């Protein structure tokens, strides 16, 4: 089939496109970069397909994959393949299982293999083949490693870092991140260090930075601590933005830019920032005098979970990764509660007790059963309603 008429399921089933997504074959990477440059109208659909390829490479249930695929379909419903093309068609409905199987087959063949940690020991979180090396942490875990070039990496919970086979020999030292990590990059002007996420490409020479890019979240954040980095969006690779120390780039999915001075994830606090096209925001790092580093974006490295005016729904996602639990709400209205605070040595039980005491709205109750946590409305409040 002519590539110009590809729809998302064609992209994700194409071995060379998956190679391009994971930067595992230089020829495929070069081909697709050139092809997308020559076909700018196809960048949106290819970008969505790339996001889905990344999503299927992380530990997720069939239900989660189904929801992600439906989200992809919904965002591109009615998108034509090429203007004026006589073969124009809308997004096809096909067997999702077939697409997942195709991607898995490509990965197992050597492009990218699924590898999940089975135990609690960090040593279980490293896998390698002739094509890649990947470092993996489960929920509740954190891991520190030194890459072959001397770069130090701190990997946060429920994250994965993939190094391609050309990491040491290529013109660029390329890695792919799913989750969150802090990098202390070894300088090498002849071989820039490039970090790929679902939405961003971050290019550095020698610097310290933190990147948060969890699949399924509505934003990605590249926070610069020292040095300088160049940030670009997959959807607009020709537009590059240079960050200065103590600045962060935030890309927000499916959200319009907020009015100047209002940061989307913290609507009650005003911060000076620079707005750029394609829902990419440049803002200063968030400071907190109670933290050793003074910076909220790297608080997790101190063993602290910091949340500022976070909705209960957003906080629940963070707590799930932090404590290795699954949190459910019996009433969706409680997901809108907002909290501000810091957790460090608290257990999940102690953390929930603290949230109960500071609940800004109606009180809530909770029940812990193994790794399952149920958030419910307080019985007294139920009686009133």
N, C-alpha and C positions, 0 to 999 in steps of 0.2 A: 504494500500500500504506500502511496505517496505520503511522505511525512507531513506535507502541508495540510493534509486532511485528517491528521491524527486527532482523536478525542482522548480524554484523560486515561481511559482504560487501555488504549493503545500504547500510550507513553509508559504506563507502569508495567506493562507486559513486555516491553522492549528491553532486551538484555543490555544493549549499549546505553540506553537511557538510564537504567539502574546503575550501570558502571559510572556514568557521568554524575549521578546524584551522590555517590559515595566516593567520587574522585579516585576510583580504583584502577582505571585504565587511562593513561595519558592520551592515547589516540581518540578514545571515545569522548574524553573531556574536551579535547581540542575541537572535535567534530561538532559537538552539541553547542559549545560556546559560539562557534562561528555560525552555526545554523540559526541559533536564536538571535544573533546579531543581524543576520540577513532576513529574518522573519519576525520583526518586532511585534506584529499583531498576534503572534502565537505565544508570547511570553507569559500572559496571564494564565492560559490553560496549562502550559508546561510547568509554570510555577506551582499551581495547585496540585498537579500530579506529583511533583517533587515533594511537596509537603506530605502527601499521602504515602509515598514510598518511605520517607523518614518515619512516619507514624507507625507503619507496619513493622519497622525494625526494632521497636521497643516492646517491652513486655506489656501486652494489652489483651484483654479478653475478646472473643469474637463479637460480643455485644458492643464493646467500645469501638472496634474496627468498623462494625456496621454503622454506628452513629457517625463516625468520621467520614465514611463513604457517602452517607446520605447528606452530610453537611457539604461535601465536595459537589455532589450532584445539584444540591439546592443553590449553591453559589454560582454555578455555571449553567443552570437550566436555561435552555434557549440560546446559548452562545453558539454562533455559527462557526464553521471551520475556516472559511475564507470568504471575504466579501466578493459577491459576484460568481462564486463557484457553483456550477450547475449541480454538483453533488452535495450541496449544503445539506446538513442534517443536524438535528439536535442531539444532545447527549444520549447515548444509547443506554438501555437498561439491559444489563447482562448479569450473569451469576457472579456475585461478589466472591464467593468461595473460589471460583475459577481464577479470578484475578489474584487473590491472595496466594493460591497455589502456584501460580506462574511466578510471582515475585519470590516465593520461598524456593522454588526450583532453581531460579537464577542464582540466588544467594548461596544455596547449598553447593551449586556447581563450582563455587570458588570466588564469586564476586563478593559475596557477603554472607556469612553464616550466622544464623540465630544462635546466641549463646546466653543462657540465663544463669545467674548464680543460684545454686541450690542450697547453700548453707549460709551460716552467719560469718564464717571466716573470710576476711578480706582476700586471702590468697586464692579463694575461689573466683575472684572477680577479674581474672586476667585470662584472655583467650587469644590465640594467635594462629595464623596460617601463613602460607607463602604470599598471600595477598594483603593481609592486614594484621594489626594487633589492636585489640580493644580492651578497655578497662571498664568494669561495670560495678556499680554499687546498687544494693537493694535499698528499699525504704528503711530508714533508721540507721543506715551505714554512711560512713565517710571514709575516704581513702586518699593517701598521698603517694605520688609516684614521681620518678625522675625519668624523662624520656631520653632516648638515645643521643639527643643533641645537648643534653644537660638541662633542658627546660624543666622546671619544677611545676607540678600540677596538683592542686588540691581539688578532689572531686566530691561534690556534695551528694546527698542522699538521692537514690532513685535516678541515677545519671549514667551516661555512657559516653566514653571518648574513644574514637576510632582513628588509628594512624594507618595510612595507606603504606603499601610496600615501597613507595617512592619517597617516603618521608626524608630519608637521609641523602638520596641520590638525585632527587628532582630539583628543578630550579626554585621550587618553593617547598617549604615544610608544611604540608597540609594535614589538618586534622578535622574531624567532624564531631560536633558536640550535640548531644541530646540530654538536656538537664541543666545543671549548673556547675561551674568550675572556676577556680582562680588560677591564673597563669603567671608565672615569673619566667619570662621568655629569655633564653640565652641569645645575645646579639649575634647576628650574622648578616651583614648587609648584602652579601652575595646570594643569600637564600632567605627571603622574607618568610615569616611564620604566618600562616593563614588559617583562620578558624571558620569553619562553615557551620551554620545552624539552619533551621527550617527557613528562616526569613532573611538572615544576614550573612554577609561575608566580612570578616574583620581581618585586616592585614596589619602586621606589626613588624618592627625590626628588632627591638629589644625593649621590653617594657613590662609593667605589671598591670593586670586588668582582671576584672571579674565579668563573666558572661552568664546570664540567666536565660535559658531557652528551653523551658519544659514544654513538650508537646501537649496540646490541649488547652494551654493557657492563652489568654487573650493578648499577651504582650511578650516581647523579648527585650532584654536590657543588656547593653554593653557598657560597663562602668570602667573608666580609665583611672588608675591610681598614680602611675608614674609613666613618663615617656610620652609617646604619641601613637595613635592608631588611625587607620583609615577604615571607615565603615561604609558599606553599600548594601542596597537591597537587592535580592534576587530579581524582584520585579522591575528594577531600574538600575542595572549594574553600571551604567555609564555615569550616574550621578554619585559622586564620592564625597564623603564628609570627613574632615579631619577633626579629631577630638583633642582637646588639651587636658592636662592633668586635672582631676577632680571634676570632670564632666562625664555625663552618661548619654548614650543614644538609646531612645526608647521607641520601638516600633509597635504600634497598637493595631491588632487585627480587627477589621470590620468596624472601625470606629472613625468618625470624622474628627479632625483636630478640634480640641477645645479652644475657647477664646483665650487670647494671649494672657499668660499669668496664671492659668489654672492647669494643674497637672492632673491628667485623667484618673490616675489611681489614688489620688489624694485630693478630692474636690474641696475640702475645707481649708487646705493650706495653699497659699499663693507663693509661687516661686518664679523668679525671672528665668525665662528660657527662650530659645530660638526655635521657631517653627519652620519646618521644611516640608516640601511636597511629599506625597505618598505616605501620609500618616507617620512620618518619622520625626521625633521630637528630640531636641538637644536640651539638656537641663543640667544644673549643678548636682553633684552628689548630695545625698541627704545626710546631715550630720546629727550626732547625738552625743552629748558630753558623758553619758553613762557608759559608753562603749570604750574599750581600750584603744581601738583603732579610730574611734570618733566617727566612723562611717557605717551607716546602716547597711549599705549594699554588701559589705564584707563581714557583717556581724556573725554569720553562720560559722566562720572560721574560728571564732571565739567560743563556739558552742552555744550561741544565743539565737533564739528565734524572735526577731523583732517584727512587730506589726503596728502600723499606724493608720488609724481610721479605716481598718480593713472590714469588709463585710464578713459576716459569719461564714458565708459560702466560700469566700476566698481564703479565709483563715483556716477553714476545715481542710482545704486542699493542702495547705502548708503543713498542718498538723498531721495529716495522713502520711506525708513523706517523712516528717520529723520523728514520729513515734511508731511508724509502721503499723498503722491501723486503717480501718475503713469507717468513715463517718457518714451517717445517714440522718436525714431530717424527716420527722413525721409530718411536719407542717412547713411548707415552703416559705411562709411569711417570716419564719425565724431566720432564714438565710440572709435577710436584709439587716439584721442587727449589726452594729458596728462596734469594733473594739480597738483599743490602743494599749500596748504593753510589751513586755519582754519575758520570754521563758528561757531558762537556762538548765537548771538541774531538776526541774519539776517532772514528775511522772505525768502520764496522760490524765490520771485521776486528779492529781493536784492541779493541773492546768485547767481542767474543766471546772473544778471547784472555784478557782480564781475568776474564771469568766462568769460563773454564776453570780459572784459577789459584785461584779462590775457591769452586769447586764444592763444596757442602756434602755431597754424596753421591758416588755413583759418577762418575768422570770422563766427559766427553762429548767427541765430536769434531764438527766441522762442515765443511760444504763450501758455498762461495759460487759460484753460477753466475748472473752478471748480477744480477737483483733477487731471485733465488730463493736461500734459505738453508735447508739441510737440517741439522738437529741429529740426531746419531746417537750411539749408545752407543760408548764407546771400544772399539777392536778387542780390546784385552787383556781387557777386562771381558766381552766377548762370548765369548771363548775359555773363560773361567772358568765361565760359565753354560752 
